[in-house]
Amino acid sequence: MTPIDRAGSPSAKPLVDALRAALDRGTFVMLVLAAPDDPEIRTVRARRVTLARGAMLQLVFRHADRDRTRNVPLADGVAAVEELLPGFGSAHLYTTDEVMHAERKADGNVRVRRGPPEHAAAPPDSHDRAKRRPLDLDPRWLAALGVTRADGRPVKGMEAKLRQVARFTEILVPWLPRPETSGEVFRAVDVGSGRGWLTFATWQTLATLGWRPDVTGVELRPALAAKTERIARELGCEGLSFRPGEVELADLQGADLVIALHACDTATDDALALGVEAGAGWILVAPCCHREVRPQMKPPEVLHGVLRHGILRTREAEIATDALRASLLEVAGYEARVFEFVSTEHTDKNLVIAARRHATADPAAADRARSLAAFYGITSQRLADRLGVSLSPNRAEHG
């Protein structure tokens, strides 16, 4: 994201103007105000709704123990947001054209940044609406895998899992390409497929997009791989298979998409490296159990007061690891993004690294990776080793 405004006065005018334009053009998706000055409020979320009395900007004030809703006539919506802004440290505007972040700095000035859009279309503005999904998950495999009952209702305790699977398809549908001609094969490998929920979802997504899917789930536990393979055969899922195997030994030759969800510690790095080595066009991982970097960290003195706390050191190690992974993917010629997969109320392992291959590598990415490693005192990292990228300052890659 590129900074576009460093106003001399504490103003978020670019964000206010963008909000007004998005509401006028119908491209507005959502606005989130965060880091409030008032400790009683957590966030304020705004969306457009249509009520009996007309179009409204609905403001939901989220408190620790309740939500409070305020509906403002759309004509007054921008003024209402502008009135609220000074009481919040950051604002995040989502439209179908871009994502805009406004952050109030310590000196009172407001820094505004823009990024690429995360939503292809504005949501419907009916007040009580069902969640729209990019595709309807097939109830046959959901039931066979124990996520739902035969009537489509989630099994008790599986509600969060069903939301995760649906969210996964929401990521894949706008991100993956469409075939140029009918019957084109798209090969995907799910490394560490587990119970197969996301493997089946990948297979269905590719078929829905018009591809002839060739999807393989690789699972370390032979009994689990055999079970999901049997279900795929019983349901007649052509182009979907499961087999036992270890992450680091998986054969990804010819894979277009590599997936590794919650592969533990350096197994995520192995999956990323295998995807790069196979020349996969798309790689999607959800990291888990970041253990490698934490004991190496020797941060600057200014951070010692923060990282002396075990939980904060753990979280900082997770952030540093995933940021380093993203930079290393950019070294290998990928565009990499790190974003939230599902809400932290479902799992704290909720980040995703999504990488799409470019024609050329970013020449500055290796320097960014080395600078980041040097800042934290990191001397070794599995993905860097596998890609042949030295993390030592003033050293070139040896791969």
C-alpha positions as CSV (number, residue, x, y, z in Angstrom):
1,M,0.0,0.0,0.0
2,T,1.3,3.5,-0.9
3,P,0.9,6.5,1.3
4,I,-1.0,9.2,-0.5
5,D,-1.7,11.8,2.2
6,R,0.3,13.2,5.1
7,A,-1.8,16.2,5.9
8,G,-0.3,18.9,8.1
9,S,-3.5,19.0,10.1
10,P,-5.2,16.0,11.6
11,S,-7.6,15.4,8.7
12,A,-8.9,12.3,7.1
13,K,-10.5,14.2,4.2
14,P,-9.4,11.7,1.5
15,L,-11.2,8.9,3.3
16,V,-14.3,11.0,3.8
17,D,-14.3,12.0,0.2
18,A,-13.9,8.4,-0.9
19,L,-16.8,7.3,1.4
20,R,-19.0,10.0,-0.2
21,A,-18.1,8.9,-3.7
22,A,-18.6,5.2,-2.9
23,L,-22.0,5.8,-1.5
24,D,-22.9,7.9,-4.6
25,R,-21.6,5.3,-7.1
26,G,-23.0,2.2,-5.2
27,T,-19.5,0.8,-4.7
28,F,-19.5,1.0,-0.9
29,V,-19.0,-2.3,1.0
30,M,-18.2,-1.5,4.6
31,L,-16.5,1.0,6.9
32,V,-14.8,0.0,10.2
33,L,-13.7,2.5,12.8
34,A,-11.2,1.0,15.3
35,A,-8.8,2.0,18.1
36,P,-11.4,4.2,19.9
37,D,-10.6,6.8,22.5
38,D,-13.6,5.6,24.5
39,P,-12.7,2.4,26.3
40,E,-16.3,1.3,26.4
41,I,-16.4,0.9,22.6
42,R,-14.5,-1.7,20.6
43,T,-15.4,-0.8,17.0
44,V,-18.0,0.9,14.9
45,R,-19.0,-0.9,11.7
46,A,-21.0,0.8,9.0
47,R,-23.0,-0.7,6.1
48,R,-25.7,0.4,3.8
49,V,-29.2,-1.0,4.5
50,T,-32.7,-0.3,3.1
51,L,-35.4,0.1,5.7
52,A,-39.1,1.0,5.3
53,R,-38.2,4.6,5.6
54,G,-35.5,4.5,2.9
55,A,-31.8,4.0,2.4
56,M,-29.8,4.2,5.6
57,L,-26.2,4.0,6.8
58,Q,-26.3,1.5,9.7
59,L,-23.8,2.1,12.4
60,V,-23.2,-0.7,14.8
61,F,-21.4,0.3,18.0
62,R,-19.7,-2.8,19.4
63,H,-19.2,-2.9,23.2
64,A,-17.8,-5.7,25.2
65,D,-21.2,-7.0,26.3
66,R,-23.6,-5.6,23.7
67,D,-24.1,-4.1,20.3
68,R,-25.9,-0.7,19.8
69,T,-27.3,0.1,16.4
70,R,-27.9,3.6,14.9
71,N,-29.5,4.0,11.5
72,V,-28.7,7.3,9.8
73,P,-30.4,8.5,6.6
74,L,-28.0,8.0,3.7
75,A,-28.0,11.7,2.9
76,D,-26.6,12.4,6.4
77,G,-24.3,9.3,6.5
78,V,-21.0,11.0,5.6
79,A,-21.6,13.8,8.1
80,A,-22.3,11.2,10.8
81,V,-19.1,9.3,10.0
82,E,-17.1,12.6,9.9
83,E,-18.4,13.4,13.3
84,L,-17.3,10.1,14.7
85,L,-13.8,9.9,13.1
86,P,-11.9,12.2,15.6
87,G,-12.8,9.7,18.4
88,F,-11.0,6.7,16.7
89,G,-7.4,6.0,16.0
90,S,-8.0,4.2,12.7
91,A,-10.6,3.8,10.0
92,H,-10.9,1.2,7.2
93,L,-13.0,1.8,4.2
94,Y,-13.8,-1.1,1.9
95,T,-15.2,-0.5,-1.6
96,T,-15.3,-2.4,-4.8
97,D,-12.5,-0.1,-6.1
98,E,-10.0,-0.1,-3.3
99,V,-9.3,-0.5,0.4
100,M,-8.4,2.7,2.3
101,H,-6.9,2.9,5.7
102,A,-6.7,6.1,7.8
103,E,-4.5,6.1,10.9
104,R,-4.1,8.9,13.4
105,K,-0.4,9.2,14.3
106,A,1.0,10.3,17.7
107,D,1.4,13.9,16.5
108,G,-2.3,14.0,15.7
109,N,-1.8,14.0,11.9
110,V,-3.7,11.4,9.9
111,R,-1.9,9.1,7.4
112,V,-4.1,7.6,4.6
113,R,-3.1,4.6,2.6
114,R,-4.8,2.8,-0.3
115,G,-4.7,-0.8,-1.4
116,P,-6.3,-3.1,-3.9
117,P,-10.0,-4.1,-3.4
118,E,-11.0,-7.2,-1.4
119,H,-14.6,-7.3,-2.6
120,A,-15.7,-7.7,-6.2
121,A,-19.2,-6.4,-5.7
122,A,-21.1,-4.4,-3.2
123,P,-23.3,-6.5,-0.8
124,P,-27.1,-6.4,-1.1
125,D,-28.5,-3.7,1.3
126,S,-31.6,-5.6,2.5
127,H,-31.8,-5.3,6.3
128,D,-32.4,-8.9,7.2
129,R,-30.5,-10.8,4.5
130,A,-29.1,-14.3,4.2
131,K,-25.4,-14.6,3.8
132,R,-24.6,-14.8,0.1
133,R,-22.0,-17.3,-0.8
134,P,-20.1,-17.5,-4.1
135,L,-21.3,-21.1,-4.4
136,D,-23.6,-23.5,-2.6
137,L,-21.6,-26.2,-0.9
138,D,-22.7,-29.7,-1.8
139,P,-24.6,-31.2,1.1
140,R,-23.6,-34.7,0.1
141,W,-19.9,-34.4,0.9
142,L,-20.6,-32.1,3.9
143,A,-22.8,-34.8,5.4
144,A,-20.4,-37.6,4.5
145,L,-17.5,-35.7,6.2
146,G,-19.6,-35.1,9.4
147,V,-19.9,-31.3,9.0
148,T,-23.7,-31.3,8.5
149,R,-26.7,-33.6,8.9
150,A,-28.6,-34.9,6.0
151,D,-31.0,-31.9,6.2
152,G,-28.1,-29.5,5.7
153,R,-28.0,-28.3,9.3
154,P,-24.5,-28.2,10.9
155,V,-23.7,-31.0,13.3
156,K,-23.4,-29.7,16.9
157,G,-20.0,-28.3,17.4
158,M,-19.3,-28.0,13.6
159,E,-20.9,-24.6,13.0
160,A,-17.6,-22.8,13.0
161,K,-16.1,-25.4,10.7
162,L,-18.9,-24.9,8.2
163,R,-18.3,-21.1,8.3
164,Q,-14.5,-21.8,7.7
165,V,-15.2,-23.9,4.7
166,A,-17.6,-21.3,3.3
167,R,-15.1,-18.6,3.9
168,F,-12.4,-20.6,2.1
169,T,-14.5,-20.8,-1.0
170,E,-15.1,-17.0,-0.8
171,I,-11.3,-16.6,-1.0
172,L,-10.9,-19.0,-3.9
173,V,-13.7,-17.9,-6.2
174,P,-12.4,-14.3,-7.0
175,W,-8.8,-15.3,-6.7
176,L,-8.5,-18.2,-9.1
177,P,-8.6,-17.8,-12.9
178,R,-11.3,-19.1,-15.2
179,P,-10.5,-21.5,-18.0
180,E,-10.2,-20.2,-21.5
181,T,-11.8,-23.2,-23.1
182,S,-14.1,-25.9,-21.8
183,G,-12.6,-29.0,-20.3
184,E,-9.2,-27.4,-19.3
185,V,-7.6,-29.2,-16.4
186,F,-6.6,-27.4,-13.2
187,R,-4.4,-29.4,-10.8
188,A,-4.5,-28.6,-7.1
189,V,-2.7,-30.4,-4.3
190,D,-3.8,-30.0,-0.6
191,V,-0.8,-30.9,1.5
192,G,-1.9,-32.1,4.9
193,S,-5.5,-32.5,3.9
194,G,-6.7,-33.9,7.2
195,R,-10.4,-34.8,7.2
196,G,-10.7,-33.4,3.7
197,W,-13.1,-30.5,4.3
198,L,-11.1,-28.0,2.3
199,T,-10.0,-30.5,-0.3
200,F,-13.6,-31.3,-1.2
201,A,-14.3,-27.5,-1.2
202,T,-11.4,-26.9,-3.6
203,W,-12.6,-29.6,-5.9
204,Q,-16.2,-28.2,-6.0
205,T,-14.9,-24.6,-6.5
206,L,-12.8,-25.6,-9.5
207,A,-15.7,-27.5,-11.1
208,T,-18.0,-24.5,-10.4
209,L,-15.5,-22.1,-12.1
210,G,-15.6,-24.3,-15.2
211,W,-12.4,-26.3,-14.8
212,R,-11.9,-30.0,-15.1
213,P,-10.5,-30.5,-11.6
214,D,-7.6,-32.7,-10.7
215,V,-7.4,-32.4,-7.0
216,T,-5.2,-34.5,-4.7
217,G,-5.3,-34.5,-0.9
218,V,-2.0,-35.7,0.7
219,E,-2.4,-36.8,4.3
220,L,0.3,-38.2,6.7
221,R,-2.2,-40.5,8.4
222,P,-2.9,-43.5,6.1
223,A,-6.2,-44.4,7.7
224,L,-7.6,-40.9,7.3
225,A,-6.4,-40.7,3.7
226,A,-8.1,-44.0,3.0
227,K,-11.4,-42.8,4.6
228,T,-11.6,-39.6,2.6
229,E,-10.6,-41.5,-0.6
230,R,-13.5,-43.9,0.0
231,I,-15.9,-41.1,0.5
232,A,-14.8,-39.4,-2.7
233,R,-15.3,-42.7,-4.6
234,E,-18.7,-43.4,-3.1
235,L,-19.9,-39.9,-4.1
236,G,-18.5,-40.2,-7.6
237,C,-16.2,-37.2,-7.3
238,E,-14.3,-37.5,-10.5
239,G,-10.9,-35.8,-10.4
240,L,-10.6,-35.9,-6.6
241,S,-8.4,-38.3,-4.8
242,F,-6.5,-38.8,-1.5
243,R,-3.3,-40.6,-0.7
244,P,-1.0,-40.9,2.3
245,G,2.3,-39.1,2.4
246,E,4.6,-36.6,4.2
247,V,4.5,-32.9,3.4
248,E,8.2,-32.6,2.5
249,L,8.0,-35.7,0.2
250,A,4.8,-34.7,-1.6
251,D,5.0,-34.8,-5.4
252,L,3.6,-31.4,-6.6
253,Q,4.9,-31.7,-10.2
254,G,2.5,-29.9,-12.5
255,A,0.4,-28.4,-9.7
256,D,-1.4,-25.1,-10.5
257,L,-2.5,-24.6,-6.9
258,V,-0.9,-25.7,-3.7
259,I,-2.8,-25.6,-0.4
260,A,-1.6,-26.2,3.1
261,L,-4.0,-25.3,5.9
262,H,-2.6,-25.4,9.4
263,A,0.5,-27.3,8.6
264,C,2.5,-27.2,11.8
265,D,5.6,-25.1,12.2
266,T,8.1,-25.6,9.3
267,A,5.7,-27.9,7.5
268,T,4.2,-24.7,6.2
269,D,7.6,-23.7,4.8
270,D,8.0,-27.1,3.2
271,A,4.6,-26.7,1.5
272,L,5.5,-23.2,0.3
273,A,8.9,-24.4,-1.0
274,L,7.4,-27.3,-2.8
275,G,4.8,-25.0,-4.4
276,V,7.6,-22.7,-5.6
277,E,9.8,-25.5,-6.8
278,A,6.8,-27.0,-8.8
279,G,6.2,-23.6,-10.4
280,A,2.6,-23.5,-9.0
281,G,0.7,-20.4,-10.1
282,W,-1.2,-20.1,-6.8
283,I,-0.2,-21.0,-3.3
284,L,-2.4,-20.7,-0.2
285,V,-1.3,-21.6,3.3
286,A,-2.7,-21.0,6.8
287,P,0.4,-21.2,9.1
288,C,0.2,-22.9,12.5
289,C,2.5,-23.4,15.5
290,H,5.4,-21.0,14.8
291,R,8.2,-22.5,16.7
292,E,11.4,-22.1,14.6
293,V,11.9,-18.3,14.9
294,R,10.9,-17.6,18.5
295,P,14.1,-18.9,20.2
296,Q,16.3,-17.1,17.7
297,M,14.7,-13.6,18.2
298,K,17.1,-11.0,19.5
299,P,15.2,-7.8,18.9
300,P,16.4,-4.3,19.4
301,E,16.6,-2.9,23.0
302,V,13.5,-0.8,22.5
303,L,11.3,-4.0,22.2
304,H,12.7,-5.8,25.2
305,G,10.1,-4.3,27.4
306,V,7.4,-5.8,25.2
307,L,8.9,-9.1,24.3
308,R,9.9,-10.1,27.8
309,H,6.3,-11.2,28.1
310,G,5.9,-14.7,26.8
311,I,2.6,-14.3,25.0
312,L,3.7,-11.1,23.3
313,R,7.0,-12.7,22.2
314,T,5.1,-15.7,20.8
315,R,2.8,-13.4,18.8
316,E,5.6,-11.2,17.6
317,A,7.4,-14.4,16.4
318,E,4.3,-15.4,14.5
319,I,4.1,-12.0,12.8
320,A,7.8,-11.9,12.0
321,T,7.7,-15.5,10.6
322,D,4.7,-14.8,8.3
323,A,6.1,-11.4,7.2
324,L,9.4,-13.1,6.3
325,R,7.6,-15.9,4.4
326,A,5.7,-13.3,2.4
327,S,9.0,-11.5,1.5
328,L,10.7,-14.8,0.5
329,L,7.8,-15.6,-1.8
330,E,8.3,-12.2,-3.4
331,V,11.9,-13.2,-3.9
332,A,10.7,-16.2,-5.8
333,G,8.5,-14.2,-8.1
334,Y,5.2,-14.2,-6.3
335,E,2.8,-11.5,-5.2
336,A,2.1,-12.4,-1.6
337,R,-0.7,-11.2,0.7
338,V,-1.3,-11.9,4.4
339,F,-4.8,-11.5,5.7
340,E,-7.4,-12.9,8.1
341,F,-9.0,-16.2,7.2
342,V,-11.8,-16.4,9.8
343,S,-12.5,-14.4,13.0
344,T,-10.3,-15.0,16.0
345,E,-13.5,-16.2,17.9
346,H,-13.2,-19.4,15.8
347,T,-9.4,-19.9,16.0
348,D,-6.4,-17.8,16.8
349,K,-4.6,-19.5,13.9
350,N,-6.6,-17.4,11.5
351,L,-4.1,-15.8,9.1
352,V,-3.7,-16.9,5.5
353,I,-0.7,-16.3,3.1
354,A,-1.9,-16.2,-0.5
355,A,0.7,-16.0,-3.2
356,R,0.2,-15.6,-7.0
357,R,3.2,-16.1,-9.4
358,H,4.4,-13.2,-11.4
359,A,6.5,-13.3,-14.6
360,T,9.4,-11.6,-12.8
361,A,10.7,-11.5,-9.2
362,D,10.8,-8.4,-7.1
363,P,14.5,-7.4,-7.1
364,A,14.1,-5.6,-3.7
365,A,12.4,-8.5,-2.0
366,A,15.6,-10.2,-0.9
367,D,16.9,-7.0,0.8
368,R,13.5,-6.7,2.6
369,A,13.8,-10.2,3.8
370,R,17.3,-9.8,5.1
371,S,16.5,-6.5,6.8
372,L,13.5,-8.0,8.5
373,A,15.6,-11.0,9.7
374,A,18.4,-8.7,10.9
375,F,16.0,-6.5,12.9
376,Y,14.8,-9.6,14.9
377,G,18.2,-11.3,15.0
378,I,16.9,-14.2,12.9
379,T,19.8,-16.1,11.3
380,S,18.0,-19.2,9.9
381,Q,14.5,-19.9,8.6
382,R,13.3,-23.0,6.8
383,L,11.7,-21.4,3.7
384,A,14.8,-19.2,3.2
385,D,17.0,-22.3,3.4
386,R,14.9,-24.2,0.9
387,L,14.7,-21.4,-1.6
388,G,18.5,-20.7,-1.3
389,V,18.1,-17.2,0.1
390,S,20.8,-16.1,2.6
391,L,19.4,-14.1,5.5
392,S,22.9,-12.7,6.3
393,P,23.3,-9.0,5.6
394,N,25.1,-8.1,2.4
395,R,24.9,-11.7,1.1
396,A,23.4,-12.8,-2.2
397,E,21.2,-15.7,-2.9
398,H,23.0,-18.9,-3.6
399,G,20.1,-20.6,-5.5
